[in-house]
């Protein structure tokens, strides 16, 4: 501390702010004499193109919560060299939302406070952290048994209604729409855009939000396509995020990915129903589904025509055989029927003759009996018939004394008057 004359308050010395600041500056300069390798995440880049200086805000997180935060400084000349080397290895410039390993000195300025003065950033560490996070995400999804969930969903035979997560001004979205709308076969697709940021921390949030929107209108779509233009591996680290990959893996309809790169497949691409290198390839994939269906229809048509010909041919042969069988059977039936008819006719003649003879004899017998019962034949045998008033008398009670009766004999008749005995 300064040895200048001081004021006191309640017997305690009073220090100026600069006293404290200079003391801290001295302590830190003596304590942190060398540069240190420091691991952190860039939460804000704060690059100023006019001056070329960069003032990153660095954080350390545990369970997604910030446990430490410090500002850093990269002077213009150093930033150009660091950024160039970083972009050469990772394919993209320094940006927010990535983990870095930097070589920095710890310095304290009475005017600007504590800061890390970054001298170098190791790009291989960033790639290594990305790989590490990626492997942890894959392991977690597999442990939860949802890694292949989206691959188990069913893509319709003709995926016509497409929900597209992309940026309207991106080349990837333009390539996809050109491929779909200008296909040579005239296939029609119904596409609806759900705008989202496609890289960095905000990509995780906005893509997930759009997936939730699509889920609320799920019956309107056959599949989802996540589309972006090309980019280096560092820009794709968000697609290795556990939450985003989980949202895609558990989505209830197929998700197609086409995020525009050819190396280091991200976890989101791994868990998607189908991953294509470019948006154009996604378009070709959808068109191919129409082709596959058209081929099936054509195969079905050919099968129907072939089967129809076979059935008609078989039925014609069966009909011809049936007709021939009918003709043969008809001739046989007619012949048999004619024989039966002739036999029956002969039997009828025979039975008729027998019946006539039998009935003739029966009538003859009846005639003889009737002849025997004729009154004349009865009278011949000595019987007589008594009549009273023209009626045959069969009971003497029918007559009274004085009645005049007629008695008929075989030959002749007599008249008598009834006289009752006393």
GITA-V153534 format. One record per pair of residues at least 4 apart in sequence whose ideal C-beta (glycine too) atoms are under 8 Angstrom apart, sorted by the first residue. I is the first residue (numbers start at 1). GAP is how many residues later the second one is. D is the distance in Angstrom with one decimal. If there is no record, write none. Layout:
i->I gap->GAP d->D
i->I gap->GAP d->D
This chain:
i->1 gap->14 d->6.7
i->1 gap->18 d->5.8
i->1 gap->22 d->5.8
i->2 gap->17 d->5.5
i->2 gap->20 d->7.7
i->6 gap->7 d->4.6
i->6 gap->8 d->6.1
i->6 gap->9 d->7.5
i->7 gap->6 d->7.6
i->7 gap->7 d->4.7
i->8 gap->4 d->6.3
i->8 gap->5 d->5.7
i->8 gap->6 d->6.5
i->9 gap->5 d->5.6
i->15 gap->4 d->4.2
i->15 gap->5 d->5.8
i->16 gap->4 d->7.5
i->17 gap->4 d->6.1
i->18 gap->4 d->5.9
i->18 gap->92 d->5.8
i->19 gap->4 d->6.3
i->20 gap->4 d->6.4
i->21 gap->4 d->6.2
i->21 gap->87 d->7.6
i->21 gap->89 d->3.5
i->22 gap->4 d->6.4
i->22 gap->88 d->5.9
i->23 gap->4 d->6.3
i->24 gap->4 d->6.0
i->24 gap->84 d->5.2
i->25 gap->4 d->6.1
i->25 gap->83 d->4.7
i->25 gap->84 d->7.1
i->25 gap->85 d->6.0
i->26 gap->4 d->6.3
i->27 gap->4 d->5.9
i->28 gap->4 d->5.6
i->28 gap->78 d->6.2
i->28 gap->79 d->6.9
i->28 gap->80 d->4.5
i->28 gap->86 d->7.5
i->29 gap->4 d->7.5
i->29 gap->78 d->7.5
i->29 gap->79 d->7.6
i->32 gap->4 d->7.3
i->32 gap->73 d->6.9
i->32 gap->74 d->4.0
i->32 gap->75 d->7.8
i->34 gap->71 d->7.6
i->35 gap->68 d->5.1
i->35 gap->69 d->6.0
i->35 gap->70 d->4.9
i->35 gap->84 d->6.0
i->36 gap->67 d->7.4
i->36 gap->68 d->6.5
i->36 gap->69 d->7.7
i->36 gap->70 d->6.9
i->37 gap->64 d->6.0
i->37 gap->65 d->7.3
i->37 gap->66 d->5.6
i->37 gap->85 d->7.9
i->38 gap->20 d->7.7
i->38 gap->63 d->7.4
i->38 gap->64 d->5.6
i->38 gap->65 d->7.9
i->38 gap->66 d->5.6
i->38 gap->78 d->6.5
i->39 gap->21 d->7.8
i->39 gap->60 d->7.0
i->39 gap->61 d->7.5
i->39 gap->62 d->5.4
i->39 gap->86 d->7.6
i->40 gap->18 d->3.8
i->40 gap->19 d->6.5
i->40 gap->20 d->5.9
i->40 gap->30 d->7.8
i->40 gap->59 d->7.3
i->40 gap->60 d->6.3
i->40 gap->62 d->7.1
i->41 gap->17 d->6.8
i->41 gap->18 d->5.4
i->41 gap->19 d->7.1
i->41 gap->20 d->6.5
i->41 gap->56 d->7.5
i->41 gap->57 d->7.0
i->41 gap->58 d->5.0
i->41 gap->59 d->7.4
i->42 gap->14 d->5.1
i->42 gap->15 d->7.4
i->42 gap->16 d->6.4
i->42 gap->52 d->7.0
i->42 gap->53 d->7.2
i->42 gap->54 d->5.5
i->42 gap->55 d->7.0
i->42 gap->56 d->5.8
i->42 gap->58 d->6.2
i->43 gap->14 d->5.1
i->43 gap->15 d->7.1
i->43 gap->16 d->4.7
i->43 gap->23 d->7.9
i->43 gap->26 d->7.8
i->43 gap->53 d->6.5
i->43 gap->54 d->7.7
i->44 gap->12 d->6.8
i->44 gap->13 d->4.2
i->44 gap->52 d->5.9
i->45 gap->9 d->6.5
i->45 gap->11 d->5.6
i->45 gap->49 d->6.4
i->45 gap->50 d->6.1
i->45 gap->51 d->5.2
i->46 gap->8 d->6.5
i->46 gap->9 d->4.2
i->46 gap->10 d->6.2
i->46 gap->11 d->6.6
i->47 gap->6 d->7.9
i->47 gap->7 d->4.5
i->47 gap->32 d->7.5
i->47 gap->47 d->7.9
i->48 gap->4 d->7.2
i->48 gap->5 d->5.6
i->48 gap->6 d->7.3
i->48 gap->7 d->7.7
i->51 gap->25 d->6.3
i->52 gap->24 d->3.1
i->52 gap->25 d->7.8
i->52 gap->27 d->6.3
i->52 gap->28 d->6.9
i->53 gap->20 d->7.2
i->53 gap->21 d->7.0
i->53 gap->22 d->5.9
i->53 gap->23 d->5.2
i->53 gap->26 d->6.9
i->54 gap->19 d->7.6
i->54 gap->20 d->4.3
i->54 gap->25 d->4.7
i->54 gap->40 d->7.7
i->55 gap->16 d->6.3
i->55 gap->17 d->6.9
i->55 gap->18 d->5.8
i->55 gap->19 d->7.7
i->56 gap->15 d->7.5
i->56 gap->16 d->4.7
i->56 gap->18 d->7.0
i->56 gap->38 d->8.0
i->56 gap->62 d->7.5
i->57 gap->12 d->6.9
i->57 gap->13 d->7.9
i->57 gap->14 d->5.6
i->57 gap->15 d->7.5
i->58 gap->11 d->7.1
i->58 gap->12 d->5.4
i->58 gap->13 d->7.3
i->58 gap->14 d->5.4
i->58 gap->58 d->6.9
i->59 gap->7 d->4.9
i->59 gap->9 d->6.7
i->59 gap->10 d->4.8
i->60 gap->6 d->7.2
i->60 gap->7 d->5.4
i->60 gap->8 d->4.2
i->60 gap->9 d->7.7
i->61 gap->4 d->6.2
i->61 gap->5 d->5.8
i->61 gap->6 d->6.7
i->62 gap->5 d->5.0
i->70 gap->44 d->6.8
i->70 gap->45 d->7.3
i->70 gap->46 d->5.9
i->71 gap->42 d->7.8
i->71 gap->43 d->7.8
i->71 gap->44 d->5.2
i->71 gap->45 d->7.4
i->72 gap->30 d->7.4
i->72 gap->32 d->6.6
i->72 gap->43 d->6.1
i->72 gap->44 d->4.2
i->72 gap->45 d->7.3
i->72 gap->46 d->5.3
i->73 gap->42 d->5.2
i->73 gap->43 d->7.2
i->73 gap->44 d->5.3
i->73 gap->45 d->6.9
i->74 gap->4 d->5.4
i->74 gap->5 d->4.4
i->74 gap->8 d->6.4
i->74 gap->43 d->8.0
i->74 gap->44 d->4.7
i->75 gap->4 d->6.7
i->75 gap->42 d->7.9
i->76 gap->4 d->6.6
i->77 gap->4 d->7.0
i->78 gap->4 d->5.9
i->78 gap->40 d->7.1
i->78 gap->41 d->6.4
i->78 gap->42 d->8.0
i->79 gap->4 d->5.7
i->80 gap->4 d->6.2
i->81 gap->4 d->6.5
i->82 gap->4 d->6.1
i->82 gap->12 d->7.2
i->82 gap->36 d->7.3
i->82 gap->38 d->6.5
i->82 gap->39 d->5.0
i->83 gap->4 d->6.1
i->83 gap->10 d->5.3
i->83 gap->11 d->5.4
i->84 gap->4 d->6.3
i->85 gap->4 d->6.7
i->85 gap->36 d->7.9
i->85 gap->38 d->6.2
i->86 gap->4 d->5.9
i->86 gap->7 d->6.7
i->86 gap->8 d->5.5
i->86 gap->35 d->6.0
i->86 gap->37 d->4.5
i->86 gap->40 d->7.5
i->87 gap->4 d->6.9
i->87 gap->5 d->6.1
i->87 gap->6 d->4.9
i->87 gap->7 d->7.9
i->87 gap->145 d->7.6
i->88 gap->35 d->7.8
i->89 gap->34 d->4.0
i->89 gap->35 d->6.6
i->89 gap->38 d->7.0
i->90 gap->33 d->5.3
i->90 gap->36 d->6.3
i->90 gap->37 d->6.2
i->90 gap->142 d->5.4
i->90 gap->143 d->6.0
i->90 gap->144 d->3.9
i->91 gap->140 d->7.2
i->91 gap->141 d->2.0
i->91 gap->142 d->5.6
i->91 gap->143 d->6.4
i->91 gap->144 d->7.4
i->92 gap->139 d->6.5
i->92 gap->140 d->3.8
i->92 gap->141 d->7.7
i->92 gap->142 d->4.4
i->92 gap->143 d->4.6
i->94 gap->4 d->7.6
i->94 gap->6 d->7.8
i->94 gap->27 d->7.1
i->95 gap->105 d->6.6
i->95 gap->139 d->7.4
i->95 gap->140 d->7.6
i->96 gap->104 d->6.1
i->96 gap->105 d->6.8
i->97 gap->103 d->4.6
i->97 gap->104 d->3.9
i->97 gap->140 d->7.5
i->97 gap->141 d->7.1
i->98 gap->28 d->5.6
i->98 gap->31 d->8.0
i->98 gap->32 d->7.9
i->98 gap->136 d->6.1
i->98 gap->139 d->6.4
i->99 gap->26 d->7.5
i->99 gap->27 d->6.1
i->99 gap->30 d->4.2
i->99 gap->31 d->7.8
i->100 gap->21 d->5.2
i->100 gap->22 d->7.5
i->100 gap->25 d->6.7
i->100 gap->26 d->5.6
i->101 gap->20 d->7.1
i->101 gap->21 d->4.5
i->101 gap->24 d->3.5
i->101 gap->25 d->7.4
i->102 gap->14 d->7.4
i->102 gap->16 d->4.8
i->102 gap->17 d->7.9
i->102 gap->18 d->6.7
i->102 gap->19 d->4.8
i->102 gap->20 d->7.4
i->103 gap->15 d->7.2
i->103 gap->16 d->5.0
i->103 gap->17 d->4.2
i->103 gap->18 d->7.8
i->103 gap->19 d->7.7
i->104 gap->12 d->4.1
i->104 gap->13 d->5.8
i->104 gap->14 d->4.6
i->104 gap->15 d->6.3
i->105 gap->11 d->7.3
i->105 gap->12 d->4.8
i->105 gap->14 d->7.1
i->106 gap->8 d->7.4
i->106 gap->10 d->6.2
i->107 gap->7 d->7.6
i->107 gap->8 d->6.2
i->107 gap->9 d->7.9
i->107 gap->10 d->5.6
i->108 gap->5 d->6.9
i->108 gap->6 d->5.0
i->108 gap->7 d->7.8
i->109 gap->4 d->6.4
i->109 gap->6 d->7.2
i->121 gap->5 d->7.8
i->122 gap->4 d->7.5
i->123 gap->4 d->6.6
i->124 gap->4 d->6.1
i->125 gap->4 d->6.3
i->126 gap->4 d->6.5
i->126 gap->108 d->6.4
i->127 gap->4 d->6.5
i->127 gap->106 d->6.8
i->127 gap->107 d->7.5
i->128 gap->4 d->6.3
i->129 gap->4 d->6.2
i->130 gap->4 d->6.2
i->130 gap->103 d->6.9
i->130 gap->104 d->7.1
i->130 gap->107 d->4.8
i->130 gap->110 d->6.5
i->131 gap->4 d->6.4
i->132 gap->4 d->6.5
i->133 gap->4 d->6.3
i->133 gap->104 d->7.3
i->133 gap->107 d->5.6
i->133 gap->108 d->7.9
i->134 gap->4 d->6.5
i->134 gap->106 d->4.1
i->134 gap->132 d->7.3
i->134 gap->133 d->5.8
i->135 gap->4 d->6.2
i->136 gap->4 d->6.3
i->136 gap->106 d->7.7
i->137 gap->4 d->6.4
i->137 gap->103 d->5.6
i->137 gap->104 d->7.0
i->137 gap->105 d->4.6
i->137 gap->108 d->5.7
i->137 gap->130 d->4.8
i->138 gap->4 d->6.3
i->138 gap->9 d->7.1
i->138 gap->129 d->5.8
i->138 gap->132 d->7.2
i->139 gap->4 d->6.2
i->140 gap->4 d->6.4
i->140 gap->102 d->5.9
i->141 gap->5 d->5.6
i->141 gap->6 d->4.3
i->141 gap->101 d->7.4
i->141 gap->104 d->6.2
i->141 gap->105 d->6.5
i->141 gap->108 d->6.0
i->141 gap->126 d->7.2
i->141 gap->130 d->6.6
i->142 gap->5 d->4.6
i->144 gap->102 d->7.9
i->145 gap->4 d->8.0
i->146 gap->100 d->6.7
i->146 gap->103 d->4.9
i->146 gap->104 d->5.5
i->146 gap->125 d->7.9
i->147 gap->102 d->6.3
i->147 gap->123 d->7.6
i->147 gap->124 d->5.9
i->148 gap->4 d->6.3
i->148 gap->101 d->7.8
i->148 gap->123 d->7.4
i->149 gap->4 d->7.7
i->149 gap->100 d->5.0
i->149 gap->101 d->5.4
i->149 gap->122 d->7.5
i->150 gap->98 d->6.2
i->150 gap->99 d->5.2
i->150 gap->100 d->7.2
i->150 gap->101 d->5.7
i->150 gap->104 d->6.6
i->150 gap->105 d->5.5
i->150 gap->121 d->5.8
i->150 gap->122 d->6.1
i->150 gap->123 d->5.0
i->151 gap->120 d->7.7
i->151 gap->121 d->8.0
i->151 gap->122 d->5.6
i->153 gap->98 d->7.7
i->153 gap->99 d->6.6
i->153 gap->100 d->5.7
i->153 gap->101 d->5.0
i->153 gap->120 d->6.1
i->154 gap->100 d->7.6
i->155 gap->4 d->5.7
i->155 gap->67 d->7.2
i->155 gap->68 d->6.1
i->155 gap->99 d->4.6
i->155 gap->118 d->6.6
i->155 gap->134 d->7.0
i->156 gap->4 d->7.7
i->156 gap->66 d->4.8
i->156 gap->67 d->7.9
i->157 gap->132 d->7.2
i->157 gap->135 d->7.7
i->157 gap->136 d->4.9
i->157 gap->139 d->7.7
i->158 gap->131 d->6.6
i->158 gap->132 d->6.0
i->158 gap->135 d->5.2
i->159 gap->63 d->4.2
i->159 gap->64 d->5.2
i->159 gap->95 d->7.7
i->159 gap->127 d->5.8
i->159 gap->130 d->5.4
i->160 gap->28 d->7.0
i->160 gap->29 d->5.8
i->160 gap->30 d->5.9
i->160 gap->62 d->6.2
i->161 gap->28 d->7.8
i->161 gap->29 d->4.7
i->161 gap->59 d->6.2
i->161 gap->60 d->4.9
i->161 gap->61 d->4.7
i->162 gap->18 d->7.7
i->162 gap->27 d->5.9
i->162 gap->28 d->7.0
i->162 gap->29 d->4.8
i->162 gap->30 d->7.4
i->162 gap->59 d->6.9
i->162 gap->60 d->6.9
i->162 gap->61 d->6.2
i->162 gap->62 d->7.6
i->162 gap->63 d->5.7
i->162 gap->124 d->7.0
i->163 gap->29 d->5.7
i->163 gap->31 d->6.1
i->163 gap->51 d->4.7
i->163 gap->57 d->7.8
i->163 gap->58 d->4.4
i->163 gap->60 d->7.4
i->163 gap->61 d->4.7
i->163 gap->62 d->7.3
i->164 gap->9 d->6.8
i->164 gap->12 d->7.0
i->164 gap->27 d->5.6
i->164 gap->28 d->6.8
i->164 gap->29 d->5.2
i->164 gap->30 d->6.7
i->164 gap->60 d->7.7
i->164 gap->61 d->5.0
i->164 gap->63 d->5.9
i->165 gap->29 d->5.0
i->165 gap->31 d->5.1
i->165 gap->42 d->5.8
i->165 gap->45 d->4.9
i->165 gap->46 d->7.3
i->165 gap->49 d->7.9
i->165 gap->59 d->6.6
i->165 gap->60 d->7.1
i->165 gap->61 d->4.8
i->165 gap->62 d->7.0
i->166 gap->4 d->5.7
i->166 gap->6 d->6.3
i->166 gap->7 d->4.0
i->166 gap->10 d->7.6
i->166 gap->27 d->6.5
i->166 gap->28 d->7.9
i->166 gap->29 d->7.3
i->166 gap->30 d->7.1
i->166 gap->32 d->6.9
i->166 gap->59 d->7.8
i->166 gap->60 d->7.4
i->166 gap->61 d->4.0
i->166 gap->62 d->6.4
i->166 gap->113 d->7.9
i->167 gap->6 d->6.3
i->167 gap->28 d->6.1
i->167 gap->29 d->7.2
i->167 gap->30 d->7.5
i->167 gap->31 d->6.1
i->167 gap->61 d->7.4
i->168 gap->5 d->6.2
i->168 gap->25 d->6.0
i->168 gap->27 d->6.2
i->169 gap->4 d->7.7
i->170 gap->4 d->7.0
i->170 gap->28 d->7.1
i->170 gap->57 d->7.3
i->170 gap->58 d->6.1
i->170 gap->59 d->5.1
i->171 gap->4 d->6.1
i->171 gap->58 d->4.5
i->172 gap->4 d->6.6
i->172 gap->55 d->4.7
i->172 gap->56 d->4.9
i->172 gap->57 d->4.1
i->172 gap->58 d->7.9
i->172 gap->86 d->6.8
i->172 gap->87 d->7.6
i->172 gap->88 d->5.3
i->172 gap->106 d->7.4
i->172 gap->107 d->4.1
i->173 gap->4 d->6.4
i->173 gap->20 d->7.2
i->173 gap->54 d->5.4
i->173 gap->106 d->6.9
i->174 gap->4 d->6.2
i->175 gap->4 d->6.3
i->175 gap->103 d->7.0
i->175 gap->104 d->4.7
i->175 gap->105 d->4.8
i->175 gap->108 d->7.4
i->176 gap->4 d->6.3
i->176 gap->49 d->6.9
i->176 gap->51 d->5.4
i->176 gap->82 d->7.0
i->176 gap->103 d->4.0
i->176 gap->104 d->6.8
i->176 gap->106 d->5.9
i->176 gap->107 d->5.1
i->177 gap->4 d->5.8
i->177 gap->14 d->6.8
i->178 gap->4 d->5.6
i->178 gap->105 d->7.9
i->179 gap->4 d->6.9
i->179 gap->100 d->7.7
i->179 gap->101 d->5.2
i->179 gap->104 d->3.0
i->179 gap->105 d->6.6
i->179 gap->108 d->7.4
i->180 gap->7 d->7.9
i->180 gap->9 d->4.7
i->180 gap->11 d->6.7
i->180 gap->103 d->5.0
i->180 gap->106 d->6.7
i->180 gap->107 d->7.3
i->181 gap->8 d->7.4
i->183 gap->4 d->5.3
i->183 gap->100 d->7.9
i->183 gap->104 d->5.3
i->185 gap->102 d->7.4
i->185 gap->105 d->7.0
i->185 gap->106 d->7.7
i->187 gap->100 d->6.2
i->187 gap->103 d->4.7
i->189 gap->97 d->6.9
i->192 gap->28 d->7.7
i->192 gap->29 d->7.6
i->194 gap->16 d->4.0
i->194 gap->19 d->6.1
i->194 gap->20 d->6.3
i->195 gap->11 d->7.9
i->195 gap->15 d->7.5
i->196 gap->7 d->6.9
i->196 gap->10 d->3.9
i->196 gap->11 d->4.8
i->196 gap->13 d->7.4
i->196 gap->14 d->4.9
i->197 gap->5 d->4.3
i->197 gap->6 d->5.0
i->197 gap->8 d->8.0
i->197 gap->9 d->4.7
i->197 gap->10 d->7.8
i->198 gap->5 d->5.3
i->198 gap->9 d->7.5
i->198 gap->30 d->4.0
i->198 gap->61 d->7.3
i->199 gap->4 d->5.1
i->199 gap->29 d->7.2
i->199 gap->32 d->6.3
i->199 gap->36 d->4.5
i->199 gap->37 d->7.0
i->199 gap->39 d->6.1
i->200 gap->35 d->7.5
i->200 gap->38 d->6.0
i->201 gap->4 d->7.2
i->201 gap->37 d->6.7
i->202 gap->4 d->5.7
i->203 gap->4 d->5.6
i->203 gap->35 d->4.3
i->203 gap->36 d->7.7
i->203 gap->41 d->7.6
i->204 gap->4 d->6.3
i->204 gap->34 d->5.1
i->204 gap->37 d->4.9
i->204 gap->39 d->6.4
i->204 gap->40 d->4.7
i->205 gap->4 d->6.3
i->206 gap->4 d->6.4
i->207 gap->4 d->6.5
i->207 gap->19 d->6.7
i->207 gap->37 d->6.1
i->207 gap->40 d->7.7
i->208 gap->4 d->6.7
i->208 gap->35 d->6.7
i->208 gap->36 d->6.0
i->208 gap->39 d->5.0
i->209 gap->4 d->6.7
i->210 gap->4 d->6.4
i->211 gap->4 d->6.3
i->211 gap->13 d->7.2
i->211 gap->36 d->5.3
i->211 gap->37 d->7.4
i->211 gap->40 d->6.2
i->212 gap->4 d->6.9
i->213 gap->4 d->7.2
i->214 gap->4 d->6.9
i->214 gap->7 d->6.4
i->214 gap->10 d->6.0
i->215 gap->36 d->7.3
i->215 gap->37 d->7.0
i->217 gap->4 d->7.0
i->218 gap->34 d->6.3
i->218 gap->35 d->6.5
i->221 gap->32 d->6.4
i->222 gap->31 d->6.9
i->222 gap->32 d->7.7
i->223 gap->30 d->5.7
i->223 gap->31 d->4.3
i->223 gap->32 d->7.0
i->223 gap->33 d->5.9
i->223 gap->50 d->7.2
i->224 gap->27 d->6.7
i->224 gap->29 d->6.6
i->224 gap->30 d->7.3
i->224 gap->31 d->4.7
i->224 gap->32 d->6.9
i->225 gap->30 d->7.7
i->225 gap->31 d->4.6
i->225 gap->32 d->7.7
i->225 gap->33 d->6.5
i->225 gap->54 d->7.8
i->225 gap->57 d->5.5
i->226 gap->22 d->7.6
i->226 gap->29 d->6.6
i->226 gap->30 d->7.3
i->226 gap->31 d->5.1
i->226 gap->32 d->7.2
i->226 gap->33 d->6.5
i->226 gap->42 d->7.4
i->226 gap->46 d->7.5
i->227 gap->31 d->5.2
i->227 gap->32 d->7.2
i->227 gap->52 d->4.5
i->227 gap->55 d->6.7
i->228 gap->30 d->7.8
i->228 gap->31 d->4.7
i->228 gap->32 d->5.5
i->228 gap->51 d->7.7
i->229 gap->31 d->4.8
i->229 gap->50 d->7.7
i->230 gap->30 d->4.2
i->230 gap->31 d->6.0
i->230 gap->48 d->7.9
i->231 gap->4 d->4.0
i->231 gap->5 d->6.1
i->231 gap->28 d->7.6
i->231 gap->29 d->6.4
i->231 gap->30 d->6.1
i->232 gap->4 d->7.5
i->232 gap->29 d->7.7
i->233 gap->4 d->7.4
i->233 gap->28 d->7.4
i->233 gap->30 d->6.9
i->233 gap->31 d->5.2
i->236 gap->4 d->7.5
i->236 gap->23 d->6.7
i->236 gap->25 d->6.4
i->236 gap->28 d->7.5
i->236 gap->30 d->5.3
i->237 gap->4 d->7.7
i->238 gap->6 d->6.6
i->239 gap->5 d->6.6
i->239 gap->6 d->7.4
i->239 gap->20 d->6.6
i->239 gap->27 d->3.6
i->239 gap->28 d->6.6
i->239 gap->29 d->4.0
i->239 gap->30 d->6.7
i->240 gap->5 d->7.1
i->240 gap->26 d->5.3
i->240 gap->27 d->4.8
i->240 gap->28 d->7.3
i->241 gap->4 d->6.4
i->241 gap->26 d->7.9
i->241 gap->27 d->7.9
i->242 gap->4 d->6.0
i->242 gap->25 d->8.0
i->243 gap->4 d->6.4
i->244 gap->4 d->6.7
i->244 gap->24 d->5.8
i->245 gap->4 d->6.0
i->245 gap->22 d->4.3
i->245 gap->23 d->4.9
i->245 gap->25 d->7.8
i->245 gap->26 d->5.5
i->246 gap->4 d->6.0
i->247 gap->4 d->6.6
i->248 gap->7 d->5.1
i->248 gap->9 d->7.8
i->248 gap->20 d->5.2
i->248 gap->23 d->5.5
i->248 gap->24 d->5.8
i->249 gap->22 d->3.9
i->251 gap->4 d->5.2
i->254 gap->19 d->3.6
i->254 gap->20 d->7.1
i->255 gap->17 d->4.7
i->255 gap->18 d->5.4
i->256 gap->16 d->6.4
i->256 gap->17 d->6.3
i->256 gap->18 d->5.2
i->256 gap->19 d->7.7
i->256 gap->20 d->6.8
i->256 gap->26 d->5.2
i->256 gap->29 d->6.7
i->256 gap->30 d->7.7
i->257 gap->11 d->6.4
i->257 gap->12 d->4.6
i->257 gap->15 d->4.3
i->257 gap->17 d->7.5
i->257 gap->18 d->4.7
i->257 gap->19 d->6.9
i->257 gap->25 d->7.7
i->258 gap->17 d->7.8
i->258 gap->18 d->4.7
i->258 gap->19 d->7.3
i->258 gap->20 d->5.8
i->258 gap->21 d->4.3
i->258 gap->22 d->7.7
i->258 gap->23 d->6.2
i->258 gap->24 d->3.8
i->259 gap->7 d->7.3
i->259 gap->9 d->7.9
i->259 gap->10 d->6.9
i->260 gap->17 d->7.5
i->260 gap->18 d->5.6
i->260 gap->19 d->6.6
i->261 gap->16 d->7.2
i->262 gap->15 d->5.2
i->265 gap->4 d->4.9
i->265 gap->5 d->5.8
i->265 gap->10 d->6.6
i->266 gap->4 d->7.0
i->267 gap->4 d->6.3
i->268 gap->4 d->6.5
i->269 gap->6 d->4.1
i->270 gap->5 d->7.2
i->274 gap->11 d->6.3
i->276 gap->5 d->3.6
i->276 gap->6 d->4.6
i->276 gap->8 d->7.8
i->276 gap->9 d->5.7
i->277 gap->4 d->5.4
i->278 gap->4 d->7.4
i->279 gap->4 d->6.7
i->280 gap->4 d->6.5
i->281 gap->4 d->6.3
i->282 gap->4 d->6.7
i->283 gap->4 d->6.4
i->284 gap->4 d->6.1
i->285 gap->4 d->7.1
i->286 gap->4 d->7.4
i->287 gap->4 d->6.6
i->288 gap->4 d->6.2
i->289 gap->4 d->6.6
i->290 gap->4 d->6.3
i->291 gap->4 d->6.3
i->292 gap->4 d->6.5
i->293 gap->4 d->6.4
i->294 gap->4 d->6.3
i->295 gap->4 d->6.2
i->296 gap->4 d->6.3
i->297 gap->4 d->6.4
i->298 gap->4 d->6.4
i->299 gap->4 d->6.1
i->300 gap->4 d->6.2
i->301 gap->4 d->6.4
i->302 gap->4 d->6.1
i->303 gap->4 d->6.0
i->304 gap->4 d->6.0
i->305 gap->4 d->6.5
i->306 gap->4 d->6.4
i->307 gap->4 d->6.0
i->308 gap->4 d->6.1
i->309 gap->4 d->6.1
i->310 gap->4 d->6.1
i->311 gap->4 d->5.9
i->312 gap->4 d->6.1
i->313 gap->4 d->6.5
i->314 gap->4 d->6.1
i->315 gap->4 d->5.9
i->316 gap->4 d->6.3
i->317 gap->4 d->6.3
i->318 gap->4 d->6.0
i->319 gap->4 d->6.3
i->320 gap->4 d->6.4
i->321 gap->4 d->6.1
i->322 gap->4 d->6.3
i->323 gap->4 d->6.5
i->324 gap->4 d->6.3
i->325 gap->4 d->5.9
i->326 gap->4 d->5.8
i->327 gap->4 d->6.5
i->328 gap->4 d->6.3
i->329 gap->4 d->5.9
i->330 gap->4 d->6.1
i->331 gap->4 d->6.2
i->332 gap->4 d->6.2
i->333 gap->4 d->5.9
i->334 gap->4 d->6.1
i->335 gap->4 d->6.5
i->336 gap->4 d->6.2
i->337 gap->4 d->6.0
i->338 gap->4 d->6.4
i->339 gap->4 d->6.3
i->340 gap->4 d->6.0
i->341 gap->4 d->6.2
i->342 gap->4 d->6.6
i->343 gap->4 d->6.4
i->344 gap->4 d->6.2
i->345 gap->4 d->6.5
i->346 gap->4 d->6.3
i->347 gap->4 d->5.9
i->348 gap->4 d->5.8
i->349 gap->4 d->6.4
i->350 gap->4 d->6.5
i->351 gap->4 d->6.0
i->352 gap->4 d->6.2
i->353 gap->4 d->6.3
i->354 gap->4 d->6.1
i->355 gap->4 d->6.1
i->356 gap->4 d->6.0
i->357 gap->4 d->6.5
i->358 gap->4 d->6.3
i->359 gap->4 d->6.2
i->360 gap->4 d->6.2
i->361 gap->4 d->6.5
i->362 gap->4 d->6.4
i->363 gap->4 d->6.1
i->364 gap->4 d->6.7
i->365 gap->4 d->6.4
i->366 gap->4 d->6.1
i->367 gap->4 d->6.2
i->368 gap->4 d->6.4
i->369 gap->4 d->6.3
i->370 gap->4 d->6.8
i->371 gap->6 d->6.8
i->372 gap->5 d->5.8
i->373 gap->4 d->7.3
i->373 gap->5 d->7.3
i->374 gap->4 d->7.2
i->375 gap->4 d->6.1
i->375 gap->10 d->6.8
i->376 gap->4 d->6.4
i->376 gap->34 d->6.7
i->377 gap->4 d->7.1
i->378 gap->5 d->5.0
i->379 gap->4 d->5.7
i->379 gap->5 d->6.7
i->379 gap->6 d->7.2
i->379 gap->29 d->7.3
i->379 gap->30 d->6.2
i->379 gap->31 d->3.8
i->380 gap->30 d->5.1
i->384 gap->23 d->5.3
i->384 gap->24 d->6.1
i->384 gap->25 d->5.2
i->385 gap->7 d->6.2
i->385 gap->22 d->7.4
i->385 gap->23 d->4.7
i->386 gap->6 d->7.1
i->386 gap->7 d->4.4
i->386 gap->19 d->5.6
i->386 gap->20 d->7.3
i->386 gap->21 d->5.4
i->386 gap->22 d->7.8
i->387 gap->4 d->6.4
i->387 gap->5 d->6.1
i->387 gap->6 d->6.7
i->387 gap->18 d->6.6
i->387 gap->19 d->4.5
i->387 gap->20 d->7.8
i->387 gap->21 d->6.8
i->388 gap->5 d->5.0
i->388 gap->10 d->6.7
i->388 gap->11 d->6.2
i->388 gap->15 d->6.1
i->388 gap->16 d->8.0
i->388 gap->17 d->5.1
i->388 gap->18 d->7.7
i->393 gap->5 d->5.4
i->393 gap->6 d->6.4
i->393 gap->12 d->6.9
i->394 gap->4 d->7.6
i->399 gap->4 d->4.9
i->399 gap->6 d->6.7
i->399 gap->19 d->5.1
i->400 gap->18 d->6.7
i->400 gap->20 d->7.4
i->401 gap->17 d->5.4
i->401 gap->18 d->5.8
i->401 gap->19 d->4.2
i->402 gap->15 d->6.4
i->402 gap->16 d->6.3
i->402 gap->17 d->7.9
i->403 gap->14 d->7.2
i->403 gap->15 d->4.6
i->404 gap->11 d->6.3
i->404 gap->12 d->7.3
i->404 gap->13 d->5.4
i->404 gap->14 d->7.7
i->405 gap->10 d->7.2
i->405 gap->11 d->5.4
i->405 gap->12 d->7.7
i->405 gap->13 d->6.5
i->406 gap->7 d->5.7
i->406 gap->8 d->7.4
i->406 gap->9 d->5.6
i->406 gap->10 d->7.9
i->407 gap->6 d->6.1
i->407 gap->7 d->5.1
i->407 gap->8 d->7.8
i->407 gap->9 d->6.3
i->408 gap->4 d->8.0
i->408 gap->5 d->4.3
i->409 gap->4 d->6.3
i->409 gap->5 d->7.7
